[in-house]
Amino acid sequence: MQWTVNFDIPDFQPKIDHHSQLYAIGSCFSTMIGDRLSDRKFDIVNNPFGTLFNPLSISQVLEDALLEMPVNTDMVLVRDSLYLHFGMHSDISAYSKDSLERLIHKKQHLTKTQLEQASHLLITFGTAWVYEYGEANQLVANCHKQPAGLFEKRLLNLDEIHKTYIGFFNLLREFNPNIQVILTVSPVRHLKDGIMENQVSKSILRLACHDISESFDFVHYFPSYEIMMDELRDYRFYKSDKTHPTDEAEAYIWERFKQAWIAPAAFPMIQEIEQIRRELAHRPFNPESPSHLKFLENLNKKLERLSQFFDFSKEMDQLRKQVDFRK
């Protein structure tokens, strides 16, 4: 008896390997995939402006970075003695306005540098519901817990998302003619908007991804939302908030992404790196036993060997702390 519906995902080209340069932006799904790629030593810049949910805010920060636009100081606010920007997540904060501007410029420079040479750009749309701020109706990426009366909430329409990304991707290709784009819709449900409202939002985002990917041969759609809705169609794959996928669900979607997008030649190295991560997390019954000392010695040799190819400085520091703790 079959309890779920499985479906085929296209075999995308060109594949991602350890020579690829990657950039991920958007909702927390982009962060999750980006973290898994980074942990496996892929070259990736992962959500440098923090989690961004709506398509227009995502395109805005990318476009501003490519064009080296000045920071829009009209969107700067102060909350709990921290300076924030309405166009970015609260992770982007500073103790002064000047420091915030410098931080944003640093993120913009990092973004432009990576996008100009990136092989793949991963964008995840989270919601089509947006908030507009002030008399100029400036669209915000994050309300930063400001009073609701400062904002007007509305639903993006399909045409404005499509037109925005037609313009942005044409601009992007001027800077990087060879980049490939992976679009996806976040499997995270925005239940605070309401069940029906979330469905409308996700439908708009899915149609937008379809129209955009049909408009460019270098834009591809990865069905993370469909995997969650059909292959993992059960509440046991959601955390207790019934909104976010469980670790098990994220691991499953990652495996589907890996099979669709990552070059099979990279799999052995991925497996070896994953094994190292498991070994680093191992907690011995007796840290002083000869067998564990041998285990640490072998692990150190692995790290030294692979350090010729990848940066394992954090892992070596973690191993060193284990050895120091024994002493």
N, C-alpha and C positions, 0 to 999 in steps of 0.2 A: 504494500500500500504506500502511495506517495503522499506525503504530508505537506509538500511545498511545491512551488512552481519555479523551475530553473529555466534560465534562458541564456542564449549565447551572446557573448560580447565580442564585437569585432576585434580582429587582430591588428591593432594600430601600428602604424609606421610613421616616422622612424622611431625605433625603440630608445628607451632610456638605458644608459649604462654608466659606468663609473667615470667615463670621460665627458658625460653630459654636464651642462650647467643649467640649473633649475631655479625657478622663482615661483613661490606659492603665495597666494593672497586670497582673502575672503573670510568665510565663516570658520568656525572651529573645526570643520571637516578638513579644510585646507591645512590648518595647523596640525591635525592628527596625521595626515598623510605626509606632510612636510617633516614632522618629527621622526616618523618611521624611516623616511629616506635619509635624514641627517644621521640618525643612529646607525644606519648601515653604510655610512661614510660616502654618501652622494653629496656632490657640491650643490648646496641649495641655500637660498635666502628665503626664510620662512616668515611670512606675515610680519614684516618689520614695523608696520603701522598699527599692530594689534588687530584683534578680531574685528572684521568689517562685514556687515550683513547684507546691505542692499547694493544692487549692481551699480548705481550711479555714484555712490561714494567710493566704490572700488576703482572705477574708471577715473574718477577725479584725482585721487592721490597718485595714480600711475601717470596720468597725463601731466600733472603738475611737476612730477619728478623728471619726466623726459624733457619737458620744456624749460626746466629750471625756473619755475615760477616762484615769486616771493610768497612767503607765508601770509595767508589772509588773516590779519590780526583782528579783524572784526569778529572772528569766530573763536577768539581766545577768551577763556573765562577763568575765574579763580574759585576753587572749592577746597575747603579744609586746608587752606594755605598752600595749595598746589595749583600751578597753572596748567590748564588743559586746553585742548582744541576740539571744537565740535565736529571737525572732520575726521577725527581719529579716535581710537580706543583710549580708555583712561590709563592703559599701560604707558602711553606717551605723555609724560608729565615732567614738571620741573619746578624748582623753587623760585624761579623768576621768569618774566616774560622773555628776556633775552636768552636765558638758558633754554627755554622751550623752543625758541626759534632756531637756535643752534642745533638742538637735538633733531628737530624736523628736517633741517637742511642736511644733516648727516644721514638721516634715513633716506632722503631724496637722492643724495649722491650715491649711496649704496644701491638703491633701486635702479637708477639710470645705468650705472656701471654694469650691474648684473643683466639687466634687460638688453643692453646693447650686444651682449655676447651669449645670451642664454639660448639653449637649444629648445627648452620647453617652459611654458608659462602655464601654471595651474591656477584657475579661478573658480571659486565656489560661491554661488549665489545662495544667500540664506533666506531672505524675505523680500517681498515686493512692497511691504508696508514701510512708509518713510515718514519722517517728521521734518517739517519746515519751521525755521526759526526767524523771528523778528519781522519787521516791516518789509524787508527785502525778500522774505520767504526763501532764505537760504537753506538748502537741504543739509541735514546733519547726519553724521554717521552714528553718533552716540549722544543721547540727551544728558549724560553725566549726572543723572538724578536731580536735574533742575525742575522747577515747578511746571506742571503740565500746561498751565495757561500760557507759557511762553511759546508753545509749539502748536502747529496744525498738523494733524495726522491725515495722510491720504494714501491711496493705493496707486503705485506706478502702473502705467498702461503699457501694453506690449510694444506699441509704436515708439514710445520714447526710449525704452531700453534698446530696441533694435537700432534706432538711429544713432544713439550714443555710441554703441559698440561698432557700428559701421565706421563712424568717424575715428574712434580710438584705434581700431585695428589697422586702418589705413595709415594712421600716424605711426603706430608701432612698427609697421613694416618699412617705413622710411629709415628708422634707426636700426632695425635688424631684419633684413629680408628673408632670413632663413629660420626664424623662430616658429615653433609649433605651439598651438594653444590647446589646452585641455579644459573644457568647460564642464562643470558639474553642478547639480543642485544638492544642497545639504540635506542629509537624511534626518537632521535634528528638527523636531517639530516646534513651532513657535506657538505654544498653546495659550500664552498670555493674550494673544490676539483673538483667540476663540477657535474652536474646532473648524467651523465652516470658513472663517476668515483665513485660517492657515491653509486650508485646501485651495481656496481661490488664489492665495499668494503663490503657493507651490506650482499651481497650474500655469500662472502667468510666467513664472521663472522657467518652467519646462518648455513652454512654447517659445519663449525668448531664446533659449539655448538652441532650440531646433532651427528657428529662423536665422540666427547668427551663424550657426555651423553650416547651414545651407548656402550662406552668402560667401563663404571663404573656404578654399580647399585646405587651408592650414589650420582650421579650427575644428576640433573634434569634441564629441560629447561622451563623457564617461558616466554610466548610469548608477551612481551611488544611491540616489533616491529610490530608484526602482529595485535595486538589490534589497534595500531595507523594507520596502513596501511589499515585495513579493517573495523573495527567497528567504527573508527573515520575518515573515508576517506573523509575529507572535509577541505578546508583551514581555515574555521572558527575555527578549533581546533588548529591552529598554531598562535603564536604571530606575531607581525608585521614583524619580520625578516623572516617569512615563514620557520623557521628552528626549533624553540623550541616549544613544546606543550604548550598550554595555561594552566592556573591554572585549568580550568574546565576539560581539557583533562587529566592532571596529577591526578586530583581527581578521575576521572573515572578509570584510570589504577590502581590507589591505591586500589579502591574498588574491582577490579578484582583480584588483588594480595591478598587482605584480604580474599576474599572468597576461593581462591585456597590454601592459605598457612597458614592462622591463625586459630587457634582452635576456634570453635564457643563459647566455654566456656569463652573465653576472650572478646567476643563482648560486654557484658554489661559493663565491666570495661572500654573498649575503648570508649563506648558511654558516660559514665559518665565523663571521662577525657576530651573528646571533648566538652561536655557541659560546663565544667569548663573553658576551653580555650575561648569559646564564651562569657561566662559571664565576664571574665577578660577583654575582648576586648570591652565590652559594654560601651558606653558613654552616661551618663544620661542627660536628659533635665535639671534637677535641682539637682546638686550634694548634696545640703543641705536638700533635701526633706526627710521626715520620711520614705517614701517608699524606697528610695535609701539607706538610712542608714541601714534599715532592710535587704535589698538586700546584702550589704557588710558584714553584720554580719553573714548571712546564708552562704555566700560564704566562709568566714573565717572558719566556722565550718566544711564545706565540706573538705577544705584543711587540717585542723587539723586531721580530721578522716582518710583521705587517706594517710596522712604523716606517718602513722603507717606501711604502706606497700611500699610506693614509696617516692622518693626524690622530694618534692614540694617546696624546698627552693627558687627557682627562682620565682615561682608563688606567694609565700607568700611575697617575697620582692616587687613584682609588685603590689600586693594588698596593702601592707604597704605604698607604694608611693602614691597610690590613697587616702588613708586615711590621710597621711601627707599633701598632696596637699590641702585637704579640710580645714585643720587647718591653 
